[in-house]
């Protein structure tokens, strides 16, 4: 792993040091954009609102800077697409989603948006949505980009992204953002660890602790079934993406999976460990690399790459992942 431009651009290489590895392509990772942060009510009044004109707010400025950098370097660095792992918005307002989409749509290459905990329940300083409806707003605002992705990627599976699934947390049907695609023999699996709580618990649904959403047709079911059914399992050729990372450290007390869910997840992933590439996430706003192990027998599962928040750097911050194909099966 390395860095360019005074820590603004991070670089990670997958499989590069394996004997006989062949370079395939690169993609960029941004996370924690938080469009609208620092502004109590972004755009017009209310949360089902209209975005402001121009790059209003420092987070929008940071995102615009990252988009310009990618456009200037995509061809040279062979960056094929951009993945954004959540907290696209700061408070789930439609104006914030629209502004994020406006800026990201200036990319010369496709982008893949994934929601985070800040995106699930729209609110302003004075108003709160009755349900965690941010996932449906996400589907509407980014519908055009998802249509583009279906034609750009080798294979696309919408999963449950557009299917209403009952959540016992919210007691409503939600659009859990679980989907995947394949690109040049690599699988890109996205799963939604953001719970949808009952209104008032917490008020804005910004509780940072993730959940497996382990219920019928929830995220955990979908992840297990997807990994089992993935047709071309090879050496380190399946990426996992979620807003929240699988960390178990001093920070996880506040914003990590509960211990029992971490145990359940790592044991479910263990049979696929030779196929798993990187788990890529944000949420904790830090640049960090580490390995995931089962907690009881301490067996290695996979490597994790956390990327810090784009919005915390004036010129933005992103990670480039250079993908090499390992020679073996």
C-alpha positions as CSV (number, residue, x, y, z in Angstrom):
1,X,0.0,0.0,0.0
2,X,1.2,3.5,-0.8
3,X,0.1,7.0,-1.2
4,X,0.4,9.9,-3.7
5,X,-0.2,13.7,-3.6
6,X,0.5,14.2,0.1
7,X,-1.8,11.5,1.4
8,X,-4.7,12.6,-0.8
9,X,-4.6,9.5,-3.0
10,X,-4.1,6.1,-1.3
11,X,-3.0,3.1,-3.4
12,X,-3.5,-0.6,-2.7
13,X,-2.5,-3.6,-4.9
14,X,-4.4,-6.9,-5.0
15,X,-2.3,-10.0,-5.7
16,X,0.6,-8.0,-7.1
17,X,3.3,-9.8,-5.2
18,X,2.1,-13.3,-6.2
19,X,4.4,-15.0,-8.6
20,X,3.0,-14.8,-12.1
21,X,0.3,-12.3,-11.3
22,X,-1.0,-10.3,-14.2
23,X,-2.3,-6.7,-14.0
24,X,-5.9,-6.4,-15.1
25,X,-7.4,-3.0,-14.2
26,X,-7.9,-0.4,-11.5
27,X,-10.8,1.2,-9.7
28,X,-11.2,4.1,-7.3
29,X,-12.8,4.0,-3.9
30,X,-14.4,7.0,-2.2
31,X,-16.4,7.0,1.0
32,X,-18.1,9.2,3.6
33,X,-18.9,12.1,1.3
34,X,-21.5,13.6,3.7
35,X,-22.9,16.1,1.2
36,X,-24.7,18.8,3.3
37,X,-22.6,18.4,6.4
38,X,-22.5,21.6,8.4
39,X,-25.8,22.9,7.0
40,X,-28.9,22.3,9.1
41,X,-31.3,22.2,6.2
42,X,-29.6,21.7,2.8
43,X,-31.3,23.2,-0.3
44,X,-34.9,24.3,-0.1
45,X,-36.9,23.8,3.2
46,X,-37.6,20.2,4.4
47,X,-36.0,16.9,3.5
48,X,-38.0,16.1,0.3
49,X,-36.5,19.2,-1.2
50,X,-34.6,20.8,-4.1
51,X,-30.8,21.0,-4.1
52,X,-29.0,24.4,-4.1
53,X,-27.2,25.8,-7.1
54,X,-23.5,25.2,-7.1
55,X,-21.2,23.2,-4.8
56,X,-22.7,24.4,-1.5
57,X,-20.8,23.2,1.6
58,X,-17.2,22.0,2.1
59,X,-18.1,18.4,1.5
60,X,-19.5,19.1,-2.0
61,X,-16.3,21.1,-2.8
62,X,-14.1,18.1,-1.6
63,X,-16.1,15.7,-3.7
64,X,-15.9,17.9,-6.8
65,X,-12.1,18.0,-6.4
66,X,-11.9,14.2,-6.3
67,X,-14.1,13.9,-9.4
68,X,-11.8,16.3,-11.3
69,X,-8.7,14.4,-10.2
70,X,-10.2,11.1,-11.3
71,X,-11.2,12.5,-14.7
72,X,-7.7,13.9,-15.2
73,X,-6.0,10.6,-14.3
74,X,-8.4,7.8,-15.2
75,X,-6.9,7.0,-18.5
76,X,-3.3,7.2,-17.3
77,X,-4.0,5.0,-14.3
78,X,-6.5,2.7,-16.1
79,X,-9.3,3.5,-13.5
80,X,-12.4,1.8,-15.0
81,X,-15.0,2.8,-12.4
82,X,-15.5,4.5,-9.0
83,X,-17.1,2.9,-5.9
84,X,-18.5,5.0,-3.1
85,X,-19.2,3.1,0.1
86,X,-21.8,5.1,1.9
87,X,-22.7,8.3,3.7
88,X,-23.3,9.9,0.4
89,X,-25.3,12.5,2.4
90,X,-25.2,13.9,5.9
91,X,-28.9,13.7,6.7
92,X,-30.6,11.8,3.9
93,X,-32.2,14.9,2.4
94,X,-33.2,14.5,-1.3
95,X,-31.3,17.7,-2.0
96,X,-28.2,16.1,-0.7
97,X,-28.7,12.9,-2.7
98,X,-29.3,15.1,-5.8
99,X,-26.2,17.2,-5.2
100,X,-24.1,14.0,-4.7
101,X,-25.5,12.6,-8.0
102,X,-24.9,15.9,-9.8
103,X,-21.3,16.0,-8.9
104,X,-20.6,12.3,-9.4
105,X,-22.3,12.4,-12.8
106,X,-19.5,14.6,-13.9
107,X,-17.2,11.6,-13.8
108,X,-16.0,10.4,-17.2
109,X,-16.3,6.8,-16.0
110,X,-19.2,4.9,-14.2
111,X,-19.7,5.1,-10.5
112,X,-21.3,2.7,-8.0
113,X,-23.2,4.4,-5.1
114,X,-23.8,2.5,-1.9
115,X,-25.7,3.9,1.1
116,X,-24.5,4.3,4.7
117,X,-26.1,4.9,8.1
118,X,-26.3,8.7,7.4
119,X,-28.4,8.1,4.3
120,X,-31.2,5.9,5.7
121,X,-33.6,8.3,7.5
122,X,-34.1,11.8,5.9
123,X,-34.2,14.6,8.4
124,X,-33.5,18.3,8.9
125,X,-33.0,20.2,12.2
126,X,-36.7,20.6,12.4
127,X,-38.2,17.6,10.6
128,X,-37.7,13.8,10.6
129,X,-39.1,11.3,8.1
130,X,-41.6,8.9,9.6
131,X,-39.7,5.9,8.2
132,X,-36.2,5.1,7.1
133,X,-37.0,6.0,3.5
134,X,-33.5,7.0,2.4
135,X,-33.0,3.7,0.6
136,X,-35.9,4.4,-1.8
137,X,-34.7,8.0,-2.4
138,X,-31.3,6.5,-3.3
139,X,-33.0,4.1,-5.8
140,X,-34.8,7.0,-7.5
141,X,-32.0,9.5,-7.6
142,X,-29.4,7.1,-8.9
143,X,-31.7,5.1,-11.2
144,X,-29.9,6.4,-14.3
145,X,-26.5,5.4,-13.1
146,X,-27.6,1.9,-12.1
147,X,-29.0,1.5,-15.6
148,X,-25.6,2.5,-17.0
149,X,-23.9,0.0,-14.8
150,X,-26.1,-2.8,-16.0
151,X,-24.7,-2.3,-19.5
152,X,-21.1,-1.5,-18.5
153,X,-20.4,-4.4,-16.2
154,X,-19.9,-8.0,-17.5
155,X,-22.7,-9.3,-15.3
156,X,-25.1,-7.4,-13.0
157,X,-27.4,-8.7,-10.3
158,X,-29.7,-6.2,-8.6
159,X,-30.2,-8.6,-5.7
160,X,-32.7,-7.0,-3.3
161,X,-31.8,-3.4,-4.2
162,X,-35.3,-2.9,-5.7
163,X,-37.2,-5.5,-3.6
164,X,-39.2,-4.5,-0.5
165,X,-38.0,-6.6,2.4
166,X,-39.6,-6.5,5.8
167,X,-37.3,-5.3,8.6
168,X,-38.1,-6.3,12.2
169,X,-36.1,-3.3,13.3
170,X,-38.2,-0.7,11.5
171,X,-41.4,-2.8,11.2
172,X,-41.6,-1.6,7.7
173,X,-40.6,-2.9,4.3
174,X,-37.2,-1.5,3.2
175,X,-35.0,-1.6,0.1
176,X,-31.8,-3.1,1.5
177,X,-29.0,-2.3,-0.9
178,X,-27.7,-5.8,-1.6
179,X,-26.4,-6.2,-5.1
180,X,-23.4,-7.4,-7.1
181,X,-21.6,-7.4,-10.4
182,X,-18.7,-9.1,-12.2
183,X,-16.0,-7.4,-14.1
184,X,-13.1,-9.2,-15.9
185,X,-13.5,-12.3,-13.8
186,X,-13.8,-10.5,-10.5
187,X,-16.9,-10.4,-8.3
188,X,-18.0,-7.2,-6.6
189,X,-20.4,-7.9,-3.8
190,X,-22.2,-5.1,-2.0
191,X,-24.2,-5.7,1.2
192,X,-26.1,-3.4,3.5
193,X,-25.2,-3.4,7.2
194,X,-27.2,-0.3,8.1
195,X,-30.2,-1.1,10.3
196,X,-33.5,0.6,9.9
197,X,-34.7,1.4,13.5
198,X,-38.2,2.1,14.7
199,X,-38.8,5.9,14.7
200,X,-37.3,7.5,17.7
201,X,-34.8,4.8,18.4
202,X,-32.6,6.6,17.6
203,X,-34.3,9.7,16.3
204,X,-32.4,10.0,13.0
205,X,-31.3,6.4,12.5
206,X,-27.7,7.6,12.7
207,X,-26.8,5.0,15.3
208,X,-23.3,4.0,14.0
209,X,-23.4,0.3,15.0
210,X,-24.0,-1.9,12.0
211,X,-26.2,-5.0,12.0
212,X,-26.1,-8.1,9.8
213,X,-29.8,-7.6,9.1
214,X,-30.1,-11.3,9.8
215,X,-33.7,-12.0,8.9
216,X,-35.5,-13.6,5.9
217,X,-34.2,-12.0,2.7
218,X,-32.0,-9.7,4.7
219,X,-28.3,-8.8,4.1
220,X,-26.8,-11.8,5.8
221,X,-29.0,-14.3,3.9
222,X,-28.2,-12.6,0.7
223,X,-24.5,-12.5,1.3
224,X,-24.3,-16.2,2.1
225,X,-26.4,-17.2,-0.9
226,X,-24.4,-15.0,-3.2
227,X,-21.0,-16.4,-2.2
228,X,-22.3,-19.9,-2.4
229,X,-23.7,-19.4,-5.9
230,X,-20.8,-17.3,-7.4
231,X,-19.9,-19.4,-10.4
232,X,-16.2,-18.7,-11.0
233,X,-14.5,-18.8,-7.7
234,X,-10.8,-18.3,-8.1
235,X,-7.8,-17.1,-6.0
236,X,-8.8,-13.8,-4.4
237,X,-11.3,-12.8,-7.0
238,X,-14.3,-11.7,-4.9
239,X,-14.4,-8.2,-3.4
240,X,-16.8,-7.3,-0.5
241,X,-18.1,-3.8,0.0
242,X,-20.1,-2.3,2.9
243,X,-20.3,1.1,4.5
244,X,-19.3,-0.2,7.9
245,X,-16.1,-2.3,8.2
246,X,-15.7,-5.6,10.1
247,X,-13.3,-4.1,12.6
248,X,-13.0,-5.5,16.2
249,X,-10.9,-3.0,18.0
250,X,-11.3,-0.1,20.5
251,X,-13.5,1.7,18.0
252,X,-15.8,-1.2,17.4
253,X,-17.4,-0.7,20.9
254,X,-19.1,2.4,19.3
255,X,-19.4,1.6,15.6
256,X,-18.7,-2.1,15.0
257,X,-20.6,-5.3,14.8
258,X,-21.7,-6.9,18.0
259,X,-19.4,-9.7,19.0
260,X,-21.9,-12.5,18.3
261,X,-22.7,-11.1,14.9
262,X,-19.0,-10.7,14.1
263,X,-18.6,-14.4,15.1
264,X,-21.5,-15.5,12.9
265,X,-20.2,-13.4,9.9
266,X,-16.6,-14.6,10.0
267,X,-17.6,-18.2,10.2
268,X,-19.9,-17.8,7.3
269,X,-17.1,-16.3,5.2
270,X,-14.4,-18.8,6.3
271,X,-15.2,-21.5,3.6
272,X,-14.5,-18.8,0.9
273,X,-11.3,-17.3,2.3
274,X,-9.1,-18.5,-0.6
275,X,-11.5,-16.7,-3.0
276,X,-12.0,-13.4,-1.0
277,X,-10.0,-10.4,-2.1
278,X,-10.4,-7.2,-0.1
279,X,-13.3,-6.1,2.1
280,X,-13.5,-2.4,1.3
281,X,-15.3,0.1,3.6
282,X,-15.4,3.5,5.3
283,X,-17.5,4.7,8.2
284,X,-14.7,5.1,10.8
285,X,-13.0,7.9,8.8
286,X,-9.6,6.4,8.8
287,X,-7.0,4.9,6.5
288,X,-6.3,1.4,7.9
289,X,-5.4,-2.1,6.7
290,X,-5.8,-5.2,8.7
291,X,-6.9,-8.9,8.6
292,X,-10.2,-10.4,9.7
293,X,-10.0,-13.6,11.8
294,X,-12.6,-15.8,13.4
295,X,-12.7,-14.8,17.1
296,X,-12.8,-18.3,18.6
297,X,-10.2,-20.3,16.6
298,X,-8.5,-17.2,15.2
299,X,-8.5,-18.4,11.6
300,X,-7.6,-16.0,8.9
301,X,-10.6,-14.9,6.7
302,X,-9.6,-12.0,4.6
303,X,-8.0,-8.6,4.4
304,X,-9.7,-5.2,4.9
305,X,-9.0,-1.8,3.5
306,X,-10.7,1.1,5.3
307,X,-10.5,4.5,3.5
308,X,-10.8,7.8,5.3
309,X,-13.7,10.3,4.7
310,X,-13.5,12.2,1.4
311,X,-15.1,15.2,3.0
312,X,-12.4,15.7,5.6
313,X,-9.8,16.8,3.0
314,X,-10.2,20.0,1.1
315,X,-9.0,18.4,-2.1
316,X,-10.8,15.2,-1.3
317,X,-9.3,11.8,-0.5
318,X,-9.7,8.5,-2.3
319,X,-8.0,5.1,-2.8
320,X,-7.0,3.5,-6.0
321,X,-7.1,-0.3,-6.1
322,X,-4.8,-1.9,-8.7
323,X,-6.2,-5.4,-9.5
324,X,-3.8,-8.2,-10.5
325,X,-5.1,-11.7,-11.4
326,X,-3.4,-14.5,-9.4
327,X,-2.1,-17.3,-11.5
328,X,-3.7,-20.2,-9.6
329,X,-7.3,-21.3,-9.0
